[in-house]
Amino acid sequence: MFENLTEKILETLRTLGGKMVFTEDILDEVCRQLRKNLLEADVNVKVVKDFIESVRAKCVGIEIKKSFTPEQQFIRIVYDELAALMGGSATPLNFKVRPPAVFLVAGLQGAGKTTTVGKLAKHLKEVHKKNVMVASVDVYRPAALEQLKTVAAPLGVEHFESPVVDSARHRAVLAKDEAIRLGMDVLLLDTAGRLHIDEEMMAEIEDISSELSPAEVLLVLDAMTGQDAVQIATSFQERLPLTGIVLTKLDGDARGGAALSVRAVTGCPVKFVGMGERSADLEVFHPDRIASRILDMGDLLSLAEKAKDTLDPAESLKLARKVKKNDFTLADFYVHLQQIKKMGSFENLMRFLPGMGQLKNQLKTMSPPDTELRKIEAIILSMTPEERVNHALLNASRRRRIASGSGTRVEDINRLVKQFLEARKMMSRMAKKSGMGKRMRMW
């Protein structure tokens, strides 16, 4: 997400390196490049114009603090303006209604509505601790009901088994009645995909919204569509009381224009972003954190939240104690590796770390981290339980056997053991200095 934009903005900011003051000429050049960066990212032209004017106004005549370089000061201004452009802070969901709170999910065909409904259901159940029912009011696509049922089954949320009715409005009313009967907190309505130029279908969803007075009307937009996403949002906003937007496919080749433009153009906040196909791949949209990622400053807060929601505290505490005692084994490492994998691919997790944009070219020459980790898993799984617990057993013949069983080389086994021992020693020293075990208990 935003990788190309990040790379180009970093190149622009490097032109400030070594400059001691903001002169008119320097500002003209930096703003010109920044404008070009944003337009290439498919940001709305008017949004870009207003953004550059705001950045420039804050830079003119500014006094550079002694502790900052002009580059650092400019980054701070751009960060503040980017965050403000996207809304400043996360916008919470509305639960201040009589249960069940109806969440109407709308969007064009193929935008990812049904998948998003599943992700929202998981988020509402696990993060907000809500009893959730999902229901499809798509009366046009025969497989729509089965698709939603398939999505909902592994999540452990209630699915409305609709009787055969031809009216989407009637089906929505029946779903709400059933949600009331079962004491649900939230009813998620998955509507039919439609074209914003289809008057009949737009009138239908307008009718459903009028009948049920939903607490949230969420529009699902495909971030890959760029500026079209903003136009789509505007068209839906003319017919529906939109309360939020969900941007999907931001893990793909999206240039970021939709995320940066849609709030400024429509005034409607982006509430979530989809970062993959799994039900867990839904993130709350924090404008300040996204701005930090765009400027390659990382997003450690989101990474920490993801870890807290995903990792098992008991296992983490057990690991912390072992690390502190320098009793951490390859078997423990494998267990911890499986926990971390639940958070997503390592390549995605690395995007949360500061400075990864500047290391992008160097990383291209290395094997992808997920490929290397699969190799490590294969090596550890080819060991006996005794060898995983006691690496000292790994003599030459055992290493040859493990290499043969894992499809790797003896050199790979040697490198893994050496890196493991070095990491274990370093982790033990850090744990003793920082009181890791105590912090894990507070977790």
C-alpha positions in Angstrom: 0.0 0.0 0.0 1.3 3.4 -1.0 4.7 1.9 -1.8 5.3 3.9 -5.0 4.0 7.1 -3.4 6.3 6.6 -0.4 9.3 6.0 -2.6 8.7 9.2 -4.7 8.0 11.4 -1.7 11.2 10.2 0.0 13.1 11.1 -3.2 11.5 14.6 -3.1 12.4 15.1 0.5 16.0 14.2 -0.1 16.3 17.4 -2.2 16.1 19.2 1.2 19.1 17.4 2.5 21.8 19.8 3.7 19.6 22.9 3.3 19.6 25.2 6.3 16.6 27.4 5.5 13.4 27.3 3.4 13.8 29.7 0.5 11.2 30.5 -2.1 13.2 28.6 -4.8 13.6 25.5 -2.6 9.9 25.6 -1.6 8.8 26.0 -5.3 10.9 22.9 -6.3 9.8 20.7 -3.4 6.2 21.6 -3.8 6.3 21.0 -7.5 7.8 17.6 -7.0 5.3 16.8 -4.2 2.4 17.8 -6.5 3.7 15.5 -9.2 4.0 12.6 -6.7 0.4 13.0 -5.6 -1.0 13.3 -9.1 0.9 10.2 -10.2 -0.7 8.4 -7.2 -4.1 9.3 -8.7 -5.1 11.8 -6.1 -7.9 14.1 -7.0 -6.6 17.3 -8.8 -8.4 19.8 -6.5 -7.4 17.8 -3.4 -3.7 18.1 -4.6 -4.0 21.8 -5.3 -5.5 22.5 -1.8 -3.0 20.2 -0.1 0.1 21.9 -1.7 -1.3 25.4 -0.9 -1.8 24.4 2.7 1.7 22.8 3.0 3.3 25.9 1.3 1.5 28.3 3.6 2.8 26.6 6.7 6.3 26.5 5.4 6.6 30.2 4.3 8.3 32.2 7.0 8.5 29.2 9.4 11.3 29.3 11.9 13.4 26.2 11.8 13.9 24.8 15.3 17.5 24.2 16.3 16.8 20.5 17.0 15.3 20.0 13.5 16.7 20.2 10.0 14.5 21.8 7.3 13.9 18.3 5.9 12.6 17.1 9.3 10.4 20.2 9.7 9.0 19.8 6.2 8.2 16.1 6.9 6.4 17.1 10.1 4.3 19.6 8.1 3.5 17.1 5.3 2.6 14.5 7.9 0.2 16.8 9.7 -1.5 17.8 6.4 -1.7 14.2 5.2 -3.4 13.2 8.4 -5.8 16.1 8.3 -6.6 15.4 4.6 -7.7 11.8 5.5 -9.7 12.9 8.5 -7.3 13.4 11.4 -8.3 10.4 13.5 -10.2 7.2 13.3 -14.0 7.4 13.1 -15.8 4.9 15.4 -18.8 2.8 14.5 -22.2 3.9 15.7 -23.7 1.6 18.3 -25.8 4.2 20.0 -29.1 2.9 18.8 -31.7 0.4 20.0 -30.4 -3.1 19.2 -30.0 -4.5 16.7 -27.9 -1.8 15.1 -28.4 -2.3 11.3 -25.2 -1.9 9.2 -26.1 -1.6 5.5 -23.2 -2.6 3.2 -23.4 -1.2 -0.3 -21.1 -1.1 -3.3 -20.6 -1.9 -7.0 -20.4 -5.4 -8.4 -17.0 -7.0 -7.7 -16.0 -4.5 -5.0 -15.7 -7.2 -2.4 -18.9 -6.6 -0.4 -19.6 -10.2 0.8 -16.0 -10.7 1.8 -16.1 -7.4 3.6 -19.3 -8.4 5.5 -17.5 -11.4 6.7 -14.5 -9.4 7.9 -16.8 -6.9 9.6 -18.6 -9.7 11.3 -15.4 -11.0 12.7 -14.2 -7.6 13.8 -17.5 -6.8 15.5 -17.6 -10.1 17.3 -13.9 -10.2 18.4 -13.1 -6.6 19.0 -16.4 -5.1 20.0 -17.8 -8.3 21.6 -21.1 -8.0 19.8 -23.6 -10.7 18.9 -23.7 -10.5 15.1 -26.1 -11.7 12.5 -25.4 -11.5 8.7 -28.0 -11.5 6.0 -28.0 -11.2 2.3 -30.7 -9.1 0.6 -29.4 -9.9 -2.9 -32.5 -11.2 -4.8 -30.7 -11.3 -8.1 -27.8 -13.6 -7.7 -28.8 -17.2 -6.9 -25.5 -18.0 -5.2 -25.5 -14.9 -3.0 -27.1 -16.5 0.0 -24.9 -19.5 -0.1 -21.8 -17.4 -0.6 -22.5 -15.4 2.6 -23.4 -18.5 4.5 -20.0 -20.0 3.5 -18.2 -16.9 4.6 -20.1 -16.7 8.0 -19.8 -20.4 8.9 -16.2 -20.5 10.2 -16.7 -17.1 12.0 -19.3 -18.5 14.4 -21.8 -15.7 13.7 -25.5 -16.1 13.1 -26.7 -16.3 9.5 -30.2 -15.4 8.5 -31.8 -18.3 6.5 -34.1 -16.2 4.4 -37.4 -17.6 3.0 -37.8 -17.3 -0.8 -39.0 -13.7 -1.3 -38.5 -11.6 -4.4 -38.4 -8.3 -2.6 -35.0 -7.1 -1.2 -36.9 -4.7 1.1 -39.1 -7.5 2.4 -36.1 -9.8 3.0 -34.3 -7.0 4.9 -37.4 -6.5 7.2 -37.6 -10.3 7.9 -33.9 -10.3 8.7 -34.3 -7.5 11.2 -37.3 -9.2 12.8 -35.2 -12.4 13.2 -32.3 -10.4 14.7 -34.7 -8.8 17.2 -36.1 -12.3 18.1 -32.6 -13.7 18.7 -31.4 -10.7 20.7 -28.6 -9.7 18.2 -26.5 -6.6 18.8 -25.8 -6.0 15.1 -27.4 -7.0 11.9 -25.1 -6.8 8.8 -27.0 -6.5 5.6 -25.1 -7.6 2.4 -26.8 -5.9 -0.5 -26.7 -6.7 -4.2 -23.9 -5.3 -6.3 -25.1 -2.6 -8.5 -24.1 0.0 -11.0 -24.4 3.6 -9.8 -26.2 4.4 -13.1 -28.8 1.6 -12.5 -31.8 3.7 -11.4 -34.0 0.8 -10.4 -31.4 -0.9 -8.2 -30.3 2.4 -6.6 -34.0 3.1 -5.8 -34.2 -0.3 -4.2 -31.3 0.2 -1.8 -32.6 3.7 -1.1 -35.9 2.1 -0.1 -34.2 -0.4 2.2 -32.3 2.4 3.9 -35.4 4.4 4.4 -37.3 1.4 5.8 -34.7 0.2 8.3 -32.9 3.6 9.2 -29.5 1.9 9.6 -27.0 3.0 12.2 -24.3 2.7 9.6 -24.4 2.8 5.8 -21.0 1.6 4.7 -19.9 1.9 1.1 -17.3 -0.7 -0.1 -14.9 0.7 -2.7 -12.2 -1.0 -4.7 -9.0 1.0 -4.1 -7.7 -0.3 -7.4 -10.2 1.9 -9.3 -8.4 5.1 -8.2 -10.2 8.3 -9.1 -13.3 6.3 -10.2 -13.7 5.3 -6.5 -14.2 9.0 -5.6 -16.8 9.4 -8.3 -18.6 6.2 -7.2 -18.7 7.4 -3.6 -20.2 10.8 -4.8 -22.9 9.0 -6.8 -23.9 6.8 -3.8 -23.8 9.7 -1.5 -26.4 11.5 -3.5 -28.8 8.6 -2.9 -27.8 7.2 0.5 -26.9 8.7 3.9 -23.4 7.3 3.9 -21.7 7.1 7.3 -18.4 5.4 6.2 -16.3 3.9 3.5 -14.4 0.6 3.4 -11.5 0.5 0.9 -10.7 -3.0 -0.3 -7.6 -4.4 -2.1 -5.2 -2.0 -0.6 -2.7 -4.9 -0.4 -2.5 -4.9 -4.2 -1.1 -2.4 -6.6 -3.4 0.5 -5.5 -1.6 3.8 -5.9 -3.4 5.3 -2.8 -5.3 8.0 -4.6 -8.7 6.9 -3.3 -7.6 6.8 0.3 -6.1 10.3 0.0 -9.0 11.8 -1.9 -12.3 10.3 -0.8 -12.7 12.0 2.6 -11.7 15.4 1.2 -14.1 15.2 -1.7 -17.1 13.6 0.0 -16.6 14.4 3.6 -17.4 10.8 4.4 -14.8 9.1 6.6 -12.9 5.9 5.6 -13.5 3.6 8.5 -11.8 0.4 7.4 -9.3 -0.9 4.8 -9.1 -4.5 3.5 -5.5 -5.7 3.3 -6.0 -9.3 2.0 -8.5 -12.1 1.5 -8.5 -13.6 5.0 -11.3 -12.7 7.4 -8.7 -11.2 9.7 -7.3 -8.9 7.0 -9.4 -5.8 7.9 -7.8 -2.8 9.6 -9.4 0.2 11.3 -8.4 3.3 9.2 -6.3 5.6 11.3 -5.4 8.7 9.2 -2.4 9.6 11.4 -1.0 6.2 11.2 -1.5 5.9 7.4 0.3 9.3 7.1 3.1 7.9 9.1 3.4 4.9 6.8 3.3 7.0 3.6 6.3 9.0 5.0 8.1 5.8 5.9 8.0 6.5 9.6 6.4 3.1 10.3 3.3 2.3 12.3 4.4 0.5 15.4 1.2 1.2 17.3 -0.9 -0.7 14.7 1.7 -3.5 14.8 1.4 -3.7 18.6 -2.4 -3.8 18.4 -2.2 -6.5 15.8 0.1 -8.5 18.0 -2.1 -8.0 21.1 -5.2 -9.2 19.1 -3.5 -12.2 17.6 -0.8 -13.6 19.9 -1.6 -15.9 22.8 -0.7 -14.0 26.0 0.0 -17.3 27.9 2.4 -18.5 25.2 4.0 -15.0 25.0 4.6 -15.0 28.7 6.0 -18.5 28.6 8.3 -17.4 25.8 9.5 -14.3 27.7 10.5 -16.4 30.7 12.4 -18.9 28.5 14.2 -16.0 26.8 15.2 -14.4 30.1 16.6 -17.7 31.4 18.4 -18.2 28.0 16.5 -21.5 27.8 14.9 -20.7 24.4 15.0 -23.7 22.1 14.3 -24.3 18.4 11.1 -26.0 19.4 10.0 -22.8 21.2 11.1 -20.7 18.1 8.9 -22.9 15.9 5.8 -22.4 18.2 6.4 -18.6 18.3 6.8 -18.5 14.5 3.4 -20.1 14.1 1.9 -17.5 16.3 3.5 -14.6 14.4 2.3 -16.1 11.1 -1.3 -15.6 12.3 -0.7 -11.8 12.1 -0.2 -12.1 8.3 2.8 -12.5 5.9 6.1 -11.1 7.1 6.3 -8.9 4.0 3.1 -7.2 5.1 4.3 -6.9 8.7 7.5 -5.3 7.6 5.6 -2.4 6.1 4.7 -1.3 9.7 8.4 -0.8 10.5 10.1 2.6 10.1 12.6 3.0 7.2 11.4 0.0 5.1 10.9 2.3 2.1 14.6 3.2 2.1 15.6 -0.4 2.3 13.3 -1.5 -0.6 16.0 -1.7 -3.2 18.3 -3.7 -0.9 15.6 -6.1 0.0 15.0 -6.8 -3.7 18.4 -8.6 -3.8 17.4 -10.9 -0.9 15.1 -13.9 -0.8 11.6 -12.8 0.3 11.2 -13.2 4.1 8.3 -15.6 3.8 10.3 -17.8 1.5 13.2 -17.9 4.0 10.8 -18.6 6.9 9.3 -21.5 5.0 12.8 -22.9 4.6 13.4 -22.5 8.4 10.1 -24.3 9.1 11.0 -27.2 6.9 14.4 -27.5 8.6 12.9 -27.5 12.1 10.2 -30.0 11.2 12.8 -32.3 9.8 14.4 -32.5 13.2 13.5 -35.0 15.9 11.7 -33.6 19.0 15.0 -34.2 20.9 17.0 -32.2 18.4 14.6 -29.3 18.5 15.0 -29.1 22.3 18.8 -29.7 22.3 20.7 -28.2 19.4 23.9 -29.7 20.7 22.8 -33.1 19.3 23.1 -31.8 15.8 26.3 -33.5 14.7 27.5 -33.8 11.0 25.5 -36.9 10.2 22.3 -35.5 11.7 22.7 -32.3 9.8 23.0 -34.2 6.5 19.8 -36.1 7.3 17.9 -32.9 8.2 19.1 -31.2 5.0 18.0 -34.2 2.9 14.6 -34.3 4.7 14.0 -30.6 4.3 15.2 -30.1 0.8 17.9 -27.7 1.9 21.7 -27.8 2.2 23.9 -28.5 5.3 25.1 -24.9 5.0 21.5 -23.8 5.6 21.3 -25.9 8.8 24.7 -24.5 10.0 23.6 -20.9 9.3 20.2 -21.4 11.1 21.9 -22.8 14.2 24.5 -20.0 14.3 21.9 -17.3 13.8 19.6 -18.9 16.4 22.3 -19.0 19.0 23.3 -15.4 18.4 19.7 -14.3 18.5 19.1 -16.2 21.7 22.1 -14.6 23.4 21.0 -11.1 22.3 17.3 -11.6 23.3 18.4 -12.9 26.7 20.5 -9.7 27.4 17.7 -7.4 26.2 15.1 -9.2 28.3 17.1 -8.8 31.5 17.7 -5.1 30.8 14.2 -4.2 29.8 12.1 -6.4 32.2 10.3 -8.2 29.3 8.6 -10.8 31.6 7.1 -8.1 33.8 5.7 -6.2 30.7 4.2 -9.4 29.3 2.4 -10.1 32.6 0.9 -6.6 32.3 -0.3 -7.4 28.8 
